[in-house]
Amino acid sequence: MTFTVTDNAAIPMQGQRSLDIRIARPLGLSVADFSTPSGAVNIFDNASLANGASAWTRQIKGTLTTLDNNVGGPPAGVSYDVTRNILYVARTRASDNGAILAFNNAGTANDNIAPTRTIRTFTIGSNHFSLNSPSDVFIDSGNDRIYIANVDVGATSGTIVILDSASTTPTFRKIFGFTIGAPAAISLDAGRDILYVVPSQGPGIIAYDNVSTPSFLQRTIAIGGVTGVGLVDVKIDPATDTAYLADFDGGRVFVVNNVSQKSGAYAPDRALTGLSNPNSVFLDVAHDRLYVSNRDGMTSYSVGVVENMSSVNGPVSFSRQLSGFGVAAGMTGF
């Protein structure tokens, strides 16, 4: 947005000057609460200011949502289609097989409502494929294409599923096996056509170049310093080609620059430390803030806000905390 400023007309030598001013809108944030017996998606219509316990403005929860153990399963991941105002939720396996739930009119969705669509099965040639227990979902709004991380029975492997026409009648585009442990989380760099996958409890991430095409190149990026359970989430900032990785047992978020160019073992470029079992991250690029889930009790999580995401390094402190979650498992925003 450009403002034109004119000096005082009473002064003979008046002039005009244009100022380019960037206005960042408030962040809308949706958080998957992986709780039992009834999970939920907690929505903050202004996460830029929200603070404290139960600060969400809306909550999708109840038996009609199928995010309840007795009628479906809790949510593990969320992704928002900003073009069509649709919230996609990865529902895990509980009393029923998992599914991807689509909630239209996501800007006003609230309470115990049924999903607009449930994506569970699709056809590959003459064969039918059913999702077992999705761990994450990512929507490519520009192409109306959805990416699904599906965990197989036994949780030692999985599949990556890509569907076109996600907002209407999803059609099969591509499927491939993921055998490096169960896929825990995914993130897409749509411009470069690269899908990043975190193997559950793994020491790094797997990158698939040209992922939407019939063939792709697979790269492994191992991160030095990962300990214990290992990495559990990845989020990509395509504009800066930077990856943010949640290290669960290590209590850190690793930052890797130029991630599209890397293959092999690397030390992280930065490490945000002093966290407790971080389970998920979300990048608020417009406000240069990182939202990170952080354990704050034996059975509870909060989402902490870290300022100056693009430069912070070492021990971090939270400017605000959004609390009241069982497990803050996945986040998306716009």
C-alpha positions as CSV (number, residue, x, y, z in Angstrom):
1,M,0.0,0.0,0.0
2,T,1.3,3.5,-0.9
3,F,0.4,6.7,0.9
4,T,1.1,10.1,-0.6
5,V,2.1,12.7,2.0
6,T,1.8,16.5,1.2
7,D,3.5,19.0,3.4
8,N,1.8,22.1,4.9
9,A,0.2,24.2,2.1
10,A,1.1,27.4,3.9
11,I,4.7,26.8,3.2
12,P,5.7,28.0,-0.2
13,M,8.0,25.1,-1.1
14,Q,5.5,22.3,-0.6
15,G,6.1,18.9,-2.1
16,Q,4.8,15.3,-2.2
17,R,6.5,12.1,-1.2
18,S,5.2,8.6,-1.6
19,L,5.9,6.1,1.2
20,D,5.7,2.4,0.7
21,I,4.1,1.0,3.9
22,R,3.7,-2.8,4.5
23,I,0.6,-3.6,6.5
24,A,0.4,-7.1,8.0
25,R,-3.0,-8.4,8.7
26,P,-3.7,-10.3,12.0
27,L,-2.8,-14.0,11.9
28,G,-5.6,-16.5,11.9
29,L,-4.3,-19.7,13.5
30,S,-5.8,-23.2,13.7
31,V,-4.3,-25.8,16.0
32,A,-5.0,-29.5,16.1
33,D,-5.5,-30.6,19.7
34,F,-4.6,-34.3,19.7
35,S,-6.5,-35.2,22.8
36,T,-8.6,-38.1,24.0
37,P,-11.3,-39.1,24.2
38,S,-12.3,-36.1,22.1
39,G,-9.9,-34.1,20.0
40,A,-10.5,-30.6,18.6
41,V,-9.3,-27.9,16.2
42,N,-8.9,-24.7,18.2
43,I,-9.1,-21.5,16.0
44,F,-7.6,-18.1,16.9
45,D,-9.1,-15.4,14.7
46,N,-6.4,-13.0,15.9
47,A,-3.5,-15.0,17.0
48,S,-1.3,-11.9,16.7
49,L,-2.9,-10.7,20.0
50,A,-4.3,-13.9,21.6
51,N,-2.8,-14.8,25.0
52,G,-3.4,-17.1,27.9
53,A,-5.6,-20.2,28.5
54,S,-8.5,-21.1,26.2
55,A,-7.9,-17.9,24.2
56,W,-9.3,-19.4,21.0
57,T,-12.3,-17.7,19.5
58,R,-13.8,-20.8,17.9
59,Q,-13.4,-24.6,18.4
60,I,-14.4,-27.5,16.1
61,K,-15.2,-30.3,18.5
62,G,-17.8,-33.0,19.1
63,T,-19.1,-36.2,17.7
64,L,-20.4,-34.7,14.5
65,T,-16.9,-33.5,13.6
66,T,-15.7,-37.2,13.8
67,L,-12.7,-35.9,15.8
68,D,-13.9,-38.0,18.7
69,N,-12.4,-41.4,19.6
70,N,-15.8,-43.1,19.7
71,V,-16.8,-42.0,16.1
72,G,-13.5,-41.5,14.3
73,G,-10.2,-40.3,15.8
74,P,-8.3,-37.2,17.0
75,P,-6.7,-34.7,14.6
76,A,-2.9,-34.8,14.0
77,G,-2.5,-32.1,11.3
78,V,-4.2,-29.2,9.6
79,S,-3.8,-27.2,6.5
80,Y,-5.8,-24.1,5.3
81,D,-6.8,-23.3,1.7
82,V,-6.7,-19.5,1.8
83,T,-8.0,-19.2,-1.8
84,R,-11.2,-21.2,-1.1
85,N,-11.6,-20.8,2.7
86,I,-11.4,-24.6,3.4
87,L,-9.8,-26.1,6.4
88,Y,-8.3,-29.6,5.9
89,V,-7.8,-31.8,8.9
90,A,-5.8,-35.1,9.1
91,R,-7.9,-37.4,11.3
92,T,-6.0,-40.3,12.8
93,R,-7.2,-43.9,13.3
94,A,-9.2,-44.6,16.5
95,S,-12.6,-46.3,16.5
96,D,-12.6,-45.9,12.7
97,N,-9.9,-45.6,10.0
98,G,-8.4,-42.2,9.5
99,A,-9.5,-39.7,6.9
100,I,-8.9,-36.2,5.6
101,L,-11.8,-33.9,6.7
102,A,-12.7,-30.8,4.7
103,F,-14.6,-28.0,6.5
104,N,-15.8,-25.4,4.0
105,N,-16.4,-21.8,5.2
106,A,-13.5,-22.2,7.6
107,G,-13.6,-18.6,8.5
108,T,-16.8,-19.1,10.5
109,A,-16.8,-22.9,11.2
110,N,-17.5,-23.5,14.9
111,D,-18.6,-26.1,17.5
112,N,-20.0,-29.6,16.8
113,I,-20.3,-29.5,13.0
114,A,-20.0,-32.3,10.4
115,P,-17.2,-32.0,7.8
116,T,-18.3,-30.8,4.4
117,R,-16.5,-33.7,2.8
118,T,-14.6,-36.8,4.1
119,I,-11.7,-38.1,1.9
120,R,-11.0,-41.7,2.7
121,T,-10.9,-43.8,-0.5
122,F,-10.0,-43.2,-4.1
123,T,-9.4,-45.3,-7.2
124,I,-6.0,-46.1,-8.8
125,G,-6.7,-47.7,-12.1
126,S,-8.9,-50.7,-11.2
127,N,-7.8,-50.7,-7.6
128,H,-9.2,-48.9,-4.6
129,F,-7.0,-47.4,-1.9
130,S,-8.2,-46.5,1.6
131,L,-6.4,-44.2,4.0
132,N,-5.4,-45.9,7.3
133,S,-4.2,-43.2,9.7
134,P,-3.1,-39.8,8.2
135,S,-0.5,-38.0,10.3
136,D,-0.5,-34.7,8.3
137,V,-2.0,-32.9,5.3
138,F,-0.9,-30.0,3.1
139,I,-3.0,-28.1,0.6
140,D,-1.4,-26.5,-2.5
141,S,-4.0,-23.7,-2.9
142,G,-2.7,-22.6,-6.3
143,N,-3.1,-26.0,-7.9
144,D,-6.1,-27.2,-5.7
145,R,-3.9,-30.2,-4.9
146,I,-3.7,-32.0,-1.6
147,Y,-0.8,-33.9,-0.1
148,I,-1.4,-36.6,2.5
149,A,1.0,-38.4,4.9
150,N,-0.6,-41.8,5.6
151,V,0.7,-44.1,8.3
152,D,0.3,-47.8,7.6
153,V,-0.9,-50.4,10.1
154,G,2.0,-51.1,12.5
155,A,3.3,-47.5,12.2
156,T,6.7,-48.6,10.7
157,S,6.0,-47.3,7.2
158,G,3.5,-45.3,5.3
159,T,2.5,-43.8,2.0
160,I,2.4,-40.3,0.5
161,V,-0.8,-39.6,-1.5
162,I,-1.3,-36.7,-3.9
163,L,-4.8,-35.8,-5.1
164,D,-6.0,-33.2,-7.6
165,S,-9.3,-31.2,-7.5
166,A,-9.2,-31.3,-3.7
167,S,-11.9,-28.7,-3.2
168,T,-14.5,-30.6,-5.3
169,T,-14.2,-34.3,-6.2
170,P,-10.6,-35.3,-5.4
171,T,-8.9,-37.4,-8.1
172,F,-5.8,-39.5,-7.8
173,R,-2.6,-38.0,-9.1
174,K,0.2,-40.0,-7.4
175,I,1.0,-42.4,-4.6
176,F,4.4,-43.7,-3.4
177,G,5.6,-45.7,-0.4
178,F,7.5,-44.2,2.5
179,T,9.6,-46.9,4.1
180,I,11.9,-44.9,6.3
181,G,9.7,-45.2,9.3
182,A,6.2,-43.7,9.5
183,P,5.8,-40.2,7.9
184,A,5.2,-37.8,10.8
185,A,4.8,-34.5,9.1
186,I,5.0,-32.9,5.6
187,S,5.6,-29.4,4.2
188,L,5.5,-28.3,0.5
189,D,7.6,-25.7,-1.4
190,A,5.0,-25.4,-4.2
191,G,7.1,-23.0,-6.3
192,R,10.1,-25.4,-6.4
193,D,7.8,-28.5,-6.4
194,I,9.6,-30.0,-3.5
195,L,7.8,-32.1,-0.7
196,Y,9.6,-32.4,2.6
197,V,8.8,-35.4,4.8
198,V,9.8,-36.0,8.4
199,P,10.2,-39.7,9.3
200,S,8.8,-40.3,12.7
201,Q,11.6,-40.1,15.3
202,G,14.2,-39.7,12.5
203,P,17.4,-37.7,12.5
204,G,16.6,-35.7,9.4
205,I,14.1,-35.1,6.5
206,I,13.5,-36.6,3.1
207,A,13.1,-34.2,0.2
208,Y,11.3,-35.1,-3.0
209,D,12.2,-32.9,-6.0
210,N,9.6,-32.6,-8.8
211,V,7.2,-34.4,-6.5
212,S,4.1,-33.7,-8.6
213,T,5.6,-35.2,-11.8
214,P,5.6,-38.9,-12.7
215,S,9.2,-39.2,-11.5
216,F,11.1,-37.4,-8.8
217,L,14.6,-37.2,-7.2
218,Q,14.8,-38.2,-3.5
219,R,17.3,-36.5,-1.2
220,T,18.1,-37.2,2.5
221,I,19.1,-34.3,4.7
222,A,20.5,-35.5,8.0
223,I,20.8,-32.9,10.8
224,G,23.7,-33.1,13.2
225,G,22.8,-32.9,16.9
226,V,19.4,-34.7,16.8
227,T,19.0,-36.8,19.9
228,G,16.5,-39.3,21.4
229,V,13.1,-39.5,19.7
230,G,14.3,-37.1,16.9
231,L,12.5,-34.8,14.6
232,V,8.7,-34.6,14.5
233,D,7.8,-31.6,12.4
234,V,9.0,-29.5,9.4
235,K,7.8,-26.2,8.0
236,I,9.3,-24.5,5.0
237,D,9.6,-20.8,4.3
238,P,9.8,-20.9,0.4
239,A,10.7,-17.2,0.1
240,T,14.0,-17.7,2.0
241,D,14.4,-21.4,1.2
242,T,14.6,-22.1,5.0
243,A,13.4,-25.2,6.9
244,Y,12.3,-25.2,10.6
245,L,12.5,-28.6,12.3
246,A,11.1,-29.6,15.7
247,D,13.5,-31.8,17.7
248,F,11.2,-33.4,20.3
249,D,13.6,-34.9,22.9
250,G,16.3,-32.3,22.3
251,G,13.9,-29.4,23.1
252,R,15.0,-27.4,20.1
253,V,13.9,-26.1,16.8
254,F,16.7,-26.4,14.1
255,V,16.9,-23.9,11.3
256,V,18.4,-25.0,8.0
257,N,19.2,-22.5,5.2
258,N,19.2,-23.2,1.5
259,V,17.3,-26.4,2.2
260,S,16.4,-27.0,-1.5
261,Q,20.1,-27.3,-2.4
262,K,21.2,-29.7,0.3
263,S,21.8,-33.5,0.4
264,G,23.7,-35.4,3.0
265,A,24.6,-34.5,6.6
266,Y,24.6,-30.9,7.8
267,A,24.9,-29.0,11.0
268,P,21.9,-26.6,11.5
269,D,22.5,-23.0,10.7
270,R,20.7,-22.0,13.9
271,A,19.1,-23.7,16.9
272,L,16.4,-22.4,19.1
273,T,16.9,-23.9,22.5
274,G,15.2,-24.1,25.9
275,L,12.0,-25.7,24.7
276,S,10.2,-28.7,26.2
277,N,9.2,-31.5,23.8
278,P,8.3,-29.2,20.8
279,N,5.8,-31.1,18.8
280,S,4.8,-28.7,16.0
281,V,5.8,-25.3,14.5
282,F,4.1,-22.7,12.4
283,L,5.9,-19.8,10.6
284,D,4.2,-16.4,10.7
285,V,6.4,-14.9,8.1
286,A,4.5,-11.6,7.8
287,H,5.2,-10.8,11.5
288,D,8.5,-12.6,11.7
289,R,7.2,-14.9,14.5
290,L,7.5,-18.6,15.2
291,Y,4.6,-20.4,16.9
292,V,5.9,-23.6,18.6
293,S,4.0,-26.2,20.7
294,N,5.7,-26.6,24.0
295,R,4.9,-29.0,26.9
296,D,3.9,-27.1,30.0
297,G,2.7,-30.0,32.2
298,M,2.5,-33.8,32.3
299,T,-0.6,-33.9,30.1
300,S,-0.8,-30.4,28.7
301,Y,0.7,-28.2,26.0
302,S,0.8,-24.6,25.1
303,V,1.8,-22.7,21.9
304,G,4.6,-20.3,22.6
305,V,5.3,-17.2,20.4
306,V,8.9,-16.5,19.5
307,E,9.7,-13.0,18.1
308,N,12.3,-12.3,15.4
309,M,12.0,-15.8,13.9
310,S,14.4,-15.0,11.1
311,S,17.4,-14.2,13.3
312,V,16.9,-15.6,16.8
313,N,19.4,-18.1,17.9
314,G,20.1,-20.0,21.1
315,P,17.8,-19.9,24.2
316,V,14.4,-18.4,23.5
317,S,11.7,-16.8,25.5
318,F,8.0,-16.5,24.7
319,S,6.4,-13.1,24.2
320,R,3.0,-14.8,24.7
321,Q,1.6,-18.3,25.3
322,L,-1.6,-19.8,24.0
323,S,-2.4,-22.6,26.5
324,G,-5.1,-25.1,27.3
325,F,-4.2,-27.9,24.9
326,G,-3.9,-31.6,25.5
327,V,-1.3,-32.0,22.8
328,A,-0.9,-29.2,20.2
329,A,-0.2,-31.5,17.3
330,G,-0.3,-29.5,14.2
331,M,-0.8,-25.8,13.2
332,T,-1.8,-23.9,10.1
333,G,-2.6,-20.2,9.5
334,F,-3.2,-17.4,7.1
